[in-house]
């Protein structure tokens, strides 16, 4: 049903907010403390992430029409999982630069899908801005959870557990979204 699709969508928003907050808040600590990274590598990593999201936003409409919302979220969250699990497999800080382009895939695909799904599947005419605000708040709940739990997990269990667990949680939520859409076809699809 539509309510399952919307619930699964909001779950992906929460888990993506959680996951992104773990990278935003704890990546540089991981790089400098565990991998003895220079601040230069930390700074370059940000340049790499942004450099890859801009061109993807430029072709976001084409991505949306090619893959659709659900598979765009699956691509975004899969890229996130590969990226953060990859962090735990490198032994030199500069090697994360090879993983950072995946941020562009994650961010551009997820934001494009979130805005489109919210505008076309959730909001009612005239309430599009309110619906976008609700989606933003939902993502922010994940960010808050990531900040709170992430610091504790990193300190208690270490960055390997933090990033591998986050990758698994984020990827699993995207599979639940795909399943909700497969098990509940849209009215247009069922009438064909």
C-alpha positions as CSV (number, residue, x, y, z in Angstrom):
1,X,0.0,0.0,0.0
2,X,1.0,3.6,-0.3
3,X,1.5,4.0,3.5
4,X,4.1,1.2,3.4
5,X,5.9,2.9,0.6
6,X,5.9,6.2,2.4
7,X,7.1,4.6,5.7
8,X,9.9,2.8,3.9
9,X,10.8,6.1,2.2
10,X,11.0,7.9,5.5
11,X,13.1,5.1,6.9
12,X,15.6,5.6,4.1
13,X,15.6,9.4,5.0
14,X,16.3,8.6,8.6
15,X,19.1,6.1,7.9
16,X,20.7,8.3,5.3
17,X,20.7,11.3,7.7
18,X,22.2,9.0,10.3
19,X,24.8,7.7,7.9
20,X,25.8,11.1,6.5
21,X,26.2,12.5,10.0
22,X,28.7,9.8,10.8
23,X,30.9,10.8,7.9
24,X,30.5,14.5,8.4
25,X,31.3,14.3,12.1
26,X,33.7,11.4,12.6
27,X,35.6,10.9,9.3
28,X,38.4,13.4,10.1
29,X,38.8,11.9,13.6
30,X,39.1,8.5,12.0
31,X,41.6,9.7,9.4
32,X,43.8,11.6,11.8
33,X,43.7,9.3,14.8
34,X,43.6,5.9,13.2
35,X,45.3,6.4,9.9
36,X,47.6,9.3,10.9
37,X,46.3,11.5,8.1
38,X,47.5,14.9,7.4
39,X,45.0,17.8,7.5
40,X,45.8,18.3,3.8
41,X,44.3,14.9,2.9
42,X,41.3,15.7,5.0
43,X,40.8,19.0,3.1
44,X,41.3,17.4,-0.3
45,X,38.7,14.7,0.6
46,X,36.1,17.5,0.8
47,X,37.1,18.9,-2.6
48,X,36.8,15.5,-4.1
49,X,33.3,14.9,-2.6
50,X,31.9,18.2,-3.9
51,X,33.6,17.9,-7.3
52,X,31.6,14.7,-8.0
53,X,28.2,15.8,-6.7
54,X,28.0,18.9,-8.9
55,X,28.0,17.1,-12.3
56,X,25.6,14.5,-11.0
57,X,23.1,17.2,-10.0
58,X,23.5,18.6,-13.5
59,X,22.2,15.3,-14.9
60,X,19.8,14.5,-12.1
61,X,16.7,14.7,-14.3
62,X,18.2,12.1,-16.6
63,X,19.1,9.9,-13.7
64,X,15.6,10.2,-12.3
65,X,13.9,9.3,-15.6
66,X,16.4,6.4,-16.2
67,X,16.3,4.8,-12.8
68,X,13.2,6.2,-11.0
69,X,13.1,7.2,-7.4
70,X,13.3,3.8,-5.7
71,X,16.4,2.6,-7.7
72,X,18.0,6.1,-7.4
73,X,17.8,5.7,-3.6
74,X,19.2,2.1,-3.9
75,X,22.1,3.5,-5.9
76,X,22.7,6.3,-3.4
77,X,22.6,4.1,-0.4
78,X,24.7,1.3,-2.0
79,X,27.3,3.9,-2.9
80,X,27.2,5.1,0.8
81,X,27.7,1.5,2.0
82,X,30.6,0.8,-0.3
83,X,32.2,4.1,0.7
84,X,32.1,3.7,4.5
85,X,32.9,0.0,4.5
86,X,35.8,0.9,2.2
87,X,37.1,3.3,4.9
88,X,37.5,0.4,7.2
89,X,39.6,-1.6,4.6
90,X,42.2,1.0,3.8
91,X,45.5,1.3,5.7
92,X,46.7,4.6,4.3
93,X,44.7,7.8,4.7
94,X,45.2,9.0,1.1
95,X,43.5,5.9,-0.2
96,X,40.1,7.2,1.0
97,X,40.4,9.7,-1.8
98,X,39.5,6.9,-4.2
99,X,36.3,6.3,-2.2
100,X,35.2,10.0,-1.9
101,X,33.6,10.3,-5.4
102,X,30.9,7.9,-4.0
103,X,29.7,10.8,-1.8
104,X,28.7,12.6,-5.0
105,X,26.7,9.6,-6.1
106,X,25.1,9.3,-2.6
107,X,24.3,12.9,-2.1
108,X,23.1,13.8,-5.6
109,X,21.0,10.7,-6.1
110,X,19.5,10.7,-2.6
111,X,18.6,14.4,-2.7
112,X,17.1,14.2,-6.2
113,X,15.0,11.1,-5.2
114,X,13.9,12.7,-1.9
115,X,12.7,15.9,-3.5
116,X,10.9,14.1,-6.4
117,X,9.2,11.5,-4.2
118,X,8.1,14.0,-1.7
119,X,6.7,16.3,-4.4
120,X,5.0,13.6,-6.4
121,X,4.0,10.9,-3.9
122,X,3.6,12.5,-0.5
123,X,2.5,16.2,-0.8
124,X,-0.9,17.4,-1.8
125,X,-1.3,20.3,-4.2
126,X,-0.4,23.5,-2.4
127,X,1.5,21.7,0.4
128,X,4.7,20.8,-1.5
129,X,6.9,23.0,0.7
130,X,5.3,21.6,3.9
131,X,6.0,18.1,2.7
132,X,9.6,19.0,1.8
133,X,10.0,20.4,5.3
134,X,8.7,17.1,6.8
135,X,11.2,15.1,4.7
136,X,14.0,17.4,5.9
137,X,12.9,17.0,9.6
138,X,12.8,13.2,9.1
139,X,16.4,13.3,7.8
140,X,17.4,15.5,10.7
141,X,16.1,12.9,13.1
142,X,18.6,10.5,11.6
143,X,21.3,13.1,11.9
144,X,20.6,13.6,15.6
145,X,20.7,9.8,16.2
146,X,23.9,9.6,14.2
147,X,25.6,12.3,16.3
148,X,24.4,10.8,19.6
149,X,25.0,7.1,18.9
150,X,28.0,7.6,16.5
151,X,30.2,9.2,19.1
152,X,29.4,6.5,21.6
153,X,29.9,3.7,19.1
154,X,33.2,5.1,17.9
155,X,34.5,5.6,21.4
156,X,33.3,2.2,22.7
157,X,33.7,-0.1,19.7
158,X,35.9,1.9,17.3
159,X,35.5,3.3,13.8
160,X,35.5,-0.1,12.1
161,X,32.3,-1.1,13.9
162,X,30.8,2.3,13.4
163,X,31.3,2.5,9.6
164,X,30.6,-1.1,8.8
165,X,27.4,-1.0,10.9
166,X,26.3,2.2,9.3
167,X,26.9,0.8,5.8
168,X,24.8,-2.3,6.7
169,X,22.0,-0.2,8.2
170,X,21.8,2.2,5.3
171,X,21.9,-0.5,2.7
172,X,19.3,-2.6,4.5
173,X,16.9,0.3,4.6
174,X,17.2,0.7,0.8
175,X,16.4,-3.0,0.3
176,X,13.3,-2.5,2.5
177,X,12.2,0.4,0.2
178,X,12.7,-1.7,-2.9
179,X,10.7,-4.5,-1.3
180,X,7.9,-2.2,-0.3
181,X,7.6,-1.1,-4.0
182,X,7.8,-4.5,-5.4
183,X,5.2,-5.9,-3.0
184,X,2.9,-2.8,-3.5
185,X,2.8,-1.9,-7.1
186,X,1.5,1.5,-8.0
187,X,-2.1,1.8,-9.2
188,X,-0.9,2.7,-12.7
189,X,1.3,-0.4,-12.9
190,X,-1.5,-2.7,-11.6
191,X,-3.9,-1.4,-14.2
192,X,-1.6,-2.4,-17.2
